[in-house]
């Protein structure tokens, strides 16, 4: 996929990047799969999960949205989860919103 000047608007897609340690990846993944925040209903179009090579109990999740407002709303929802039930399966979560400005398949 290659975006140029004529497709700049297609390229701008807000992404919520979440990173945190997990005491046990399998238990975290089970909790994630239960989807307590209704990702699809919250506007998530696609997500990817990554694990750090040097620490398999550190995860990064990229969640793509169609709009900045949906991304911001989802980020607030996640922050509420983290101070509640999320504490049991994750440690020191942090998030930020970024715009994808280029994607090129080589």
N, C-alpha and C positions, 0 to 999 in steps of 0.2 A: 504494500500500500504506500503510495507516495502522494503527498499533498504539496501543492504549489500555491502561488499567489491567488490563482483563480478559485481555489478550494479552501481558502483560509478559514472560512466559517465552519466548514466540515471538521476542521482540525481542532477547533476549540471545544474541548469536552472536559468539564470539571471532573477531577478525580480526587476522591478522598483516600489518602494514604494513611493507613493505620499500622503502627508498629508496636510490638510488645513481646516480652518474655512470657513463656508458658511453663508451668511446673511439669506438665505432661502433655505432649502434643496430641496424643490420641484422645484424651479426655477433652481437651480444648476443641478439637475438630468435631467431636460429638455434640458439644454445646453449640458450636458455630452452625452445624448442620440443622439443628433444631430451629434456627432462624428466629430468635426471640424479638427481633426488631422488624420483621417482615420486609426483607430487602427489596423484593419486587414491588410491593405496595408502597415503599418509601422512595421509589424512583430509581433504584439501581438498575442499570442496563446490562452491566457485565461486571464480573469481578475476577480477580486472580489472587491466588495465595502463594506466597513464597516462603521458603525456609532458608535461614542463613547457613552457608556451607560450614562455617566454623562453630555454629551453635544450632543444632537441630531443634532446640526448644526456644528459638527466637523466630517469630513470624512477622511477615509484612503482608498486608492485604491492600490491593488497589481496587476501589469500587468506582465505576464510571457512571456519570449522570448526564442528563440532557441539559440541566440548568444549574446555575450557581446557587439559586435559592434552595433547590432540592438537596444539593450537596451540603449546604450550611445547615439545613434542618436535620439531615441525617447525622451530621457531626454532633449536633446538640443531643440528639437521641442517644448516640453512642456514649457520650459523656455521662448521661444519666445512668446508663447501664453499667458503666465502669465503677460508679460509686456504690452500686447495689450488688445484684447477683453476679455480675461479671468478675468481681474480685476473686471468686473461687477458682477461676480457670485462667486468669491472666495477671501479669504483674507490670506495673508502670506503663500503662498504655499511653500513647500519644498519637495525635493525628494532625494532619494539615491538608489543606485543599490546594491543588495545583491544576493548571490548565495544560493539557497536552498541546504542544505547539508544532510538533512535527512527528511523523511516524513514517518510516521508510523501510520497506522490505528489500533486502539485498539478495 
